[in-house]
């Protein structure tokens, strides 16, 4: 990209995500052939194995799919999505 300001970059990224947000989950399903559901369940299982219990933090939560999956786990008493 040519030299553009940080503000302009941030505005471009925000506009892009605003355009794709309604189709984000559908595109994940199409691009992964539905495997993203299995990956999400596996990630939640791995995060709560062994002594891992208590709150969970989902960074870059997007549409919240992993946060919702974590919230279903009995080991997790609180989920924060950022």
C-alpha positions as CSV (number, residue, x, y, z in Angstrom):
1,X,0.0,0.0,0.0
2,X,1.2,3.5,-0.7
3,X,1.9,5.7,2.4
4,X,-1.4,6.1,4.1
5,X,-2.1,7.2,7.6
6,X,-2.8,4.8,10.4
7,X,-6.3,6.4,10.7
8,X,-7.0,5.6,7.0
9,X,-5.7,2.1,7.5
10,X,-8.0,1.6,10.5
11,X,-11.0,3.0,8.6
12,X,-10.3,0.6,5.6
13,X,-10.1,-2.4,7.9
14,X,-13.2,-1.4,9.8
15,X,-15.1,-0.9,6.5
16,X,-13.9,-4.3,5.2
17,X,-15.1,-6.1,8.3
18,X,-18.4,-4.3,8.2
19,X,-18.9,-5.5,4.6
20,X,-18.1,-9.2,5.4
21,X,-19.5,-9.5,8.9
22,X,-23.0,-10.8,7.8
23,X,-21.4,-13.6,5.7
24,X,-18.4,-14.4,7.9
25,X,-19.8,-17.6,9.5
26,X,-21.1,-18.8,6.1
27,X,-17.8,-18.2,4.5
28,X,-16.0,-20.1,7.2
29,X,-18.3,-23.1,6.7
30,X,-17.7,-23.0,2.9
31,X,-14.0,-22.5,3.0
32,X,-13.4,-25.2,5.6
33,X,-16.0,-27.7,4.3
34,X,-17.6,-27.5,7.8
35,X,-14.4,-28.6,9.6
36,X,-14.4,-25.3,11.5
37,X,-17.1,-26.7,13.8
38,X,-14.9,-29.7,14.7
39,X,-11.8,-27.4,15.2
40,X,-13.8,-25.2,17.5
41,X,-15.1,-28.1,19.6
42,X,-11.5,-29.5,19.8
43,X,-10.1,-26.1,20.9
44,X,-12.7,-25.9,23.7
45,X,-11.9,-29.4,24.8
46,X,-8.2,-28.7,24.8
47,X,-8.6,-25.5,26.7
48,X,-10.5,-27.2,29.5
49,X,-8.5,-30.5,29.9
50,X,-6.8,-31.5,33.1
51,X,-6.7,-28.8,35.8
52,X,-8.0,-26.0,33.6
53,X,-11.2,-24.6,35.0
54,X,-12.5,-21.2,35.8
55,X,-12.8,-18.2,33.4
56,X,-12.0,-18.3,29.7
57,X,-10.8,-15.5,27.5
58,X,-11.5,-15.6,23.8
59,X,-9.2,-13.0,22.1
60,X,-10.3,-11.7,18.6
61,X,-13.6,-13.4,19.2
62,X,-15.1,-12.4,15.9
63,X,-18.7,-13.7,15.8
64,X,-18.2,-15.4,19.2
65,X,-18.4,-19.0,18.1
66,X,-15.5,-20.2,20.3
67,X,-16.8,-18.1,23.2
68,X,-20.2,-19.7,22.9
69,X,-18.6,-23.2,22.7
70,X,-16.5,-22.5,25.8
71,X,-19.6,-21.3,27.7
72,X,-21.1,-24.7,27.2
73,X,-18.2,-26.4,29.0
74,X,-19.0,-27.2,32.7
75,X,-15.3,-26.4,33.6
76,X,-15.8,-22.8,32.4
77,X,-17.6,-20.4,34.9
78,X,-17.2,-17.2,32.9
79,X,-16.3,-16.3,29.3
80,X,-14.9,-13.0,28.1
81,X,-14.7,-12.3,24.4
82,X,-12.7,-9.4,23.0
